[in-house]
Amino acid sequence: MKYDTILLAGDRKSSRSVFGRNKSLLEIHGTPLFIHALSALQSVKDIGNIYIVGPKASIDELLQRHSDKLTTKKKTVVVEQRDTLYENVWDTFLSIIPDYKSGNELRDPLLMDKSIFVLAGDVPLITSFEIEEFLSKCDMVNYDYCIGMTEEEVMKNYYPYDNRPGIRLAYLYLHRKKYRVNNLHLLKPFKIKNREYIEKMYEYRYQKDLRNIIMLTIEIVKRHAGFKSLFLYSIVEMSLLLFNIHLEFFSPIFRRFAPVKSAEKIVSDVLGTRLKAVETSFGGAALDVDNERDFNTIKIMYKEWMEYQKKVQNL
């Protein structure tokens, strides 16, 4: 099966700018970040048509300027961005369904089950083989939303060492392992009842910010997600707090109450879907550009980190 793909390169509302610019349009080694991601997508056999969502005029101009760097194997369409992440995904998804009218999915089981792959445009270290690994592990028969995750042991390969720059990330502290939610998403939009809530999760994704923690807690309560959801969220936040105050060795006391399956069940209940976390083993998908420091680090380490991922592939 081939999955149509939405490559997100927008810069409105909750998107963070870097150096005051749309981060997906920044360049590493002379190539815009979203084109690094687009190049990886072009080599994945299970990817169908690609829809790049962002400032259309700028993206069209960059695609033309860098056409020599792209081996175009798939139909690629540039779509003008809307105001929110949710609108960018939802409206683009509907636009690619021929002659779609509201409610068609209720009469057409195949349409109801239509899946789409979503990737952020600010992940220059993404590789075709990590996308392939993710898609091969997604069970879209028993689940409606597969979300990529990478464990800390993988991400340690990108930490600073021997006076070389690196990136340390915030993690989800779950039982046995710590995970970073990466930028790989395969979903059936029609089967996510509370899909607009994904926008709220995206808005409050930076959990080192106390305001975001409070706002996400309020949203969980508003969604009537129940005591278990609040309890698990509290456990995850307590573990993150212990890490931030250098008392991480206490976190296993709390994390034993937060197995991955419980986290999947609670997010499934909040979104009104069947969610599954899918682990990938390379790391590139988790290294998006969130700030100037991370951008500069990736720029310096780009070649070395790409070589590392190729070595992992060949193991």
FENJO-V452031 format. One record per pair of residues at least 6 apart in sequence whose ideal C-beta (glycine too) atoms are under 8 Angstrom apart, sorted by the first residue. I is the first residue (numbers start at 1). J is the second residue. D is the distance in whole Angstrom. If there is no record, write none. Layout:
# FENJO-V452031
I|J|D / I|J|D
This chain:
# FENJO-V452031
1|46|7 / 1|115|8 / 2|45|8 / 2|46|6 / 2|47|7 / 2|48|4 / 3|46|6 / 3|47|6 / 3|48|6 / 3|115|6 / 3|116|6 / 3|117|4 / 3|135|7 / 3|186|7 / 4|48|5 / 4|49|5 / 4|50|8 / 4|51|7 / 4|96|6 / 4|116|6 / 4|117|7 / 5|41|6 / 5|47|5 / 5|48|7 / 5|49|7 / 5|50|5 / 5|51|7 / 5|116|7 / 5|117|4 / 5|118|7 / 5|119|7 / 6|51|5 / 6|53|6 / 6|88|7 / 6|89|6 / 6|92|5 / 6|93|7 / 6|116|6 / 6|117|7 / 6|118|5 / 6|119|7 / 7|34|6 / 7|37|6 / 7|38|6 / 7|41|7 / 7|50|6 / 7|51|7 / 7|52|5 / 7|53|7 / 7|119|5 / 7|120|8 / 7|121|5 / 8|24|8 / 8|53|6 / 8|54|7 / 8|85|7 / 8|88|6 / 8|89|8 / 8|118|7 / 8|119|7 / 8|120|5 / 8|121|5 / 9|22|7 / 9|24|4 / 9|25|7 / 9|34|4 / 9|52|6 / 9|53|6 / 9|54|3 / 9|55|8 / 9|59|6 / 9|81|8 / 9|121|4 / 9|122|8 / 10|22|8 / 10|24|8 / 10|53|6 / 10|54|5 / 10|55|7 / 10|81|4 / 10|82|8 / 10|85|8 / 10|88|6 / 11|17|6 / 11|21|8 / 11|22|4 / 11|23|8 / 11|24|7 / 11|54|7 / 11|55|7 / 11|81|8 / 12|81|6 / 12|82|8 / 12|83|5 / 12|84|7 / 13|83|6 / 13|84|5 / 13|85|7 / 13|203|8 / 14|84|7 / 14|85|6 / 14|199|8 / 14|202|6 / 14|203|5 / 15|22|8 / 15|23|8 / 15|85|8 / 16|23|7 / 16|290|6 / 16|291|7 / 17|23|7 / 18|26|6 / 18|289|6 / 18|290|8 / 18|291|6 / 18|292|6 / 18|295|6 / 19|26|7 / 19|292|6 / 19|295|8 / 22|54|7 / 22|55|7 / 22|58|8 / 23|33|7 / 23|122|5 / 23|289|5 / 23|295|7 / 24|32|7 / 24|33|5 / 24|34|4 / 24|54|6 / 24|120|8 / 24|121|4 / 24|122|5 / 25|32|5 / 25|33|7 / 25|34|7 / 25|54|8 / 25|55|8 / 25|58|6 / 25|59|8 / 25|62|7 / 26|32|7 / 26|33|6 / 26|122|8 / 26|289|7 / 26|295|6 / 27|33|7 / 28|36|7 / 28|124|5 / 28|295|8 / 28|298|7 / 28|299|5 / 28|302|6 / 29|299|8 / 29|302|6 / 29|303|8 / 31|66|6 / 31|69|6 / 31|124|8 / 32|62|5 / 32|66|7 / 33|121|6 / 33|122|5 / 33|123|7 / 33|124|5 / 33|289|6 / 34|52|7 / 34|54|7 / 34|59|7 / 34|62|8 / 34|121|4 / 34|122|7 / 35|62|7 / 35|63|7 / 35|66|6 / 35|69|7 / 35|70|7 / 36|123|8 / 36|124|4 / 36|125|8 / 36|126|7 / 37|119|6 / 37|120|8 / 37|121|6 / 37|122|8 / 37|123|6 / 37|124|7 / 37|126|5 / 38|50|7 / 38|52|7 / 38|70|7 / 38|76|7 / 39|69|7 / 39|70|6 / 39|71|8 / 40|126|5 / 40|127|6 / 40|128|5 / 40|131|6 / 41|47|5 / 41|50|6 / 41|74|7 / 41|119|7 / 41|128|8 / 41|131|7 / 42|50|8 / 42|70|7 / 42|71|6 / 42|72|7 / 42|73|5 / 42|74|6 / 42|128|8 / 43|73|8 / 43|128|4 / 44|128|5 / 44|131|5 / 44|132|6 / 44|135|7 / 45|132|8 / 46|132|7 / 46|135|5 / 47|74|6 / 47|117|7 / 47|131|7 / 48|74|7 / 48|75|8 / 49|74|6 / 49|75|4 / 49|76|8 / 49|77|7 / 49|96|7 / 50|74|6 / 50|75|7 / 50|76|5 / 50|77|7 / 51|76|8 / 51|77|5 / 51|78|8 / 51|79|5 / 51|92|5 / 51|96|7 / 52|59|6 / 52|76|7 / 52|77|7 / 52|78|5 / 52|79|7 / 52|121|7 / 53|79|5 / 53|80|8 / 53|81|5 / 53|82|8 / 53|88|5 / 53|89|8 / 53|92|6 / 54|78|8 / 54|79|8 / 54|81|5 / 54|121|7 / 55|80|8 / 55|81|6 / 56|78|5 / 56|79|7 / 56|80|4 / 56|81|8 / 59|78|5 / 60|78|6 / 63|70|7 / 63|76|8 / 63|78|7 / 79|88|8 / 79|92|5 / 79|95|7 / 81|88|6 / 82|88|5 / 82|91|6 / 84|199|6 / 85|198|7 / 85|199|6 / 85|202|5 / 86|195|7 / 86|196|6 / 86|198|6 / 86|199|4 / 89|116|8 / 89|118|6 / 89|189|7 / 90|189|6 / 90|195|7 / 93|116|6 / 93|189|5 / 94|100|5 / 97|104|8 / 97|111|7 / 97|114|7 / 104|111|6 / 105|111|5 / 105|112|4 / 105|114|8 / 105|190|5 / 106|112|7 / 111|190|7 / 112|188|7 / 112|190|5 / 112|191|7 / 113|140|8 / 113|188|6 / 113|190|8 / 113|191|7 / 114|188|6 / 114|189|8 / 114|190|7 / 115|140|6 / 115|186|6 / 115|187|7 / 115|188|5 / 116|186|8 / 116|187|6 / 116|188|8 / 116|189|7 / 117|131|8 / 117|135|7 / 117|184|8 / 117|185|7 / 117|186|5 / 118|185|4 / 118|186|8 / 118|187|7 / 119|126|7 / 119|131|8 / 119|183|6 / 119|184|7 / 119|185|7 / 120|183|4 / 120|288|6 / 122|288|5 / 122|289|4 / 123|183|5 / 123|284|7 / 123|285|6 / 123|287|7 / 123|288|5 / 123|289|8 / 124|289|7 / 124|298|6 / 124|302|7 / 125|283|7 / 125|284|3 / 125|285|8 / 125|287|5 / 125|298|7 / 125|302|7 / 125|305|6 / 125|306|7 / 125|309|7 / 126|183|7 / 126|284|5 / 126|285|5 / 127|282|6 / 127|284|5 / 127|306|7 / 127|309|5 / 127|310|8 / 127|313|8 / 129|282|7 / 129|309|8 / 129|313|5 / 130|184|8 / 130|280|5 / 130|281|8 / 130|282|4 / 130|284|6 / 130|285|5 / 130|309|7 / 131|184|7 / 131|285|8 / 133|280|5 / 133|281|7 / 133|282|7 / 134|146|8 / 134|148|5 / 134|184|5 / 134|186|7 / 134|278|6 / 134|280|5 / 134|285|7 / 135|186|7 / 137|146|8 / 137|278|5 / 137|279|7 / 137|280|8 / 138|146|4 / 138|186|5 / 138|276|8 / 138|278|6 / 139|146|7 / 139|276|6 / 140|146|7 / 140|186|7 / 140|188|7 / 142|274|7 / 142|276|8 / 143|274|5 / 143|275|7 / 143|276|4 / 144|187|7 / 144|188|5 / 144|191|4 / 144|192|7 / 144|273|5 / 144|274|5 / 144|275|7 / 145|185|7 / 145|186|8 / 145|187|4 / 145|188|7 / 145|191|8 / 145|192|6 / 145|268|8 / 145|271|7 / 145|273|5 / 145|274|7 / 145|275|5 / 145|276|7 / 146|185|7 / 146|186|5 / 146|187|7 / 146|275|8 / 146|276|5 / 146|277|8 / 146|278|5 / 147|181|7 / 147|184|7 / 147|185|6 / 147|275|6 / 147|276|7 / 147|277|6 / 147|278|7 / 148|181|7 / 148|182|4 / 148|183|7 / 148|184|3 / 148|185|7 / 148|277|8 / 148|278|6 / 148|279|8 / 148|280|6 / 148|285|6 / 148|286|8 / 149|172|8 / 149|179|4 / 149|180|7 / 149|181|6 / 149|182|6 / 149|277|5 / 149|278|7 / 149|279|6 / 149|280|8 / 150|179|7 / 150|180|5 / 150|182|5 / 150|279|7 / 150|280|6 / 150|281|8 / 150|282|8 / 150|283|6 / 150|285|7 / 150|286|4 / 151|177|5 / 151|178|7 / 151|179|6 / 151|180|8 / 151|279|6 / 152|171|6 / 152|177|7 / 152|178|4 / 152|179|7 / 152|180|7 / 153|177|8 / 154|281|6 / 154|282|7 / 154|283|5 / 155|169|6 / 155|180|6 / 155|283|6 / 155|286|6 / 157|283|6 / 157|308|6 / 158|166|5 / 158|167|5 / 158|283|6 / 158|287|6 / 158|301|8 / 158|305|7 / 159|166|4 / 159|167|7 / 159|168|6 / 160|166|4 / 160|168|7 / 164|301|7 / 165|296|8 / 165|297|5 / 165|300|6 / 165|301|6 / 166|297|7 / 166|301|7 / 167|287|6 / 167|294|6 / 167|297|6 / 167|298|8 / 169|180|5 / 169|286|7 / 170|180|8 / 170|207|6 / 170|208|6 / 170|240|7 / 171|178|4 / 171|179|6 / 171|180|6 / 171|240|8 / 171|243|8 / 172|178|7 / 172|179|5 / 172|180|7 / 172|181|7 / 172|236|6 / 172|263|7 / 173|235|8 / 173|236|6 / 173|239|3 / 173|240|6 / 173|243|7 / 173|251|6 / 173|254|8 / 173|255|5 / 173|258|7 / 174|236|7 / 174|255|6 / 174|258|5 / 174|259|7 / 174|260|5 / 174|263|6 / 175|255|5 / 175|256|5 / 175|257|8 / 175|258|5 / 175|259|4 / 175|260|7 / 176|255|8 / 176|259|8 / 177|260|8 / 179|260|8 / 179|277|7 / 179|279|8 / 180|286|5 / 181|286|8 / 182|280|7 / 182|285|4 / 182|286|4 / 183|285|5 / 183|286|7 / 183|288|6 / 184|278|7 / 184|280|7 / 184|285|5 / 187|273|8 / 188|273|8 / 189|195|6 / 191|273|6 / 191|274|8 / 192|198|7 / 192|271|5 / 192|272|6 / 192|273|4 / 193|271|7 / 193|272|3 / 193|273|7 / 194|223|7 / 194|270|7 / 194|271|5 / 194|272|4 / 194|273|8 / 195|271|7 / 197|219|7 / 197|223|7 / 197|270|6 / 197|271|6 / 198|271|7 / 200|216|7 / 200|219|5 / 201|216|7 / 203|212|8 / 203|215|8 / 204|212|4 / 204|213|8 / 204|215|5 / 204|216|4 / 204|219|7 / 205|212|7 / 206|212|5 / 207|213|6 / 207|216|8 / 207|237|7 / 207|240|6 / 208|240|8 / 208|244|7 / 213|237|6 / 216|233|7 / 217|230|7 / 217|233|7 / 220|229|5 / 220|230|6 / 220|233|6 / 220|270|7 / 221|230|7 / 223|270|6 / 225|266|7 / 225|269|6 / 225|270|5 / 226|269|7 / 228|262|8 / 228|266|6 / 229|266|5 / 229|269|7 / 229|270|6 / 231|257|7 / 232|257|7 / 232|258|6 / 232|262|6 / 232|263|6 / 232|266|5 / 235|254|5 / 235|255|7 / 235|257|5 / 235|258|5 / 236|258|6 / 236|263|8 / 238|251|8 / 238|254|5 / 239|248|8 / 239|251|4 / 239|254|5 / 239|255|6 / 239|258|8 / 242|248|5 / 242|250|5 / 242|251|5 / 242|254|8 / 243|251|7 / 260|277|6 / 263|277|7 / 264|275|5 / 264|276|6 / 264|277|6 / 267|275|5 / 268|274|6 / 268|275|4 / 281|312|7 / 282|309|5 / 282|312|6 / 282|313|7 / 283|305|8 / 283|309|7 / 284|305|7 / 284|306|8 / 284|309|6 / 287|294|8 / 287|298|6 / 287|305|8 / 288|294|8 / 289|295|5 / 289|298|7 / 298|305|8
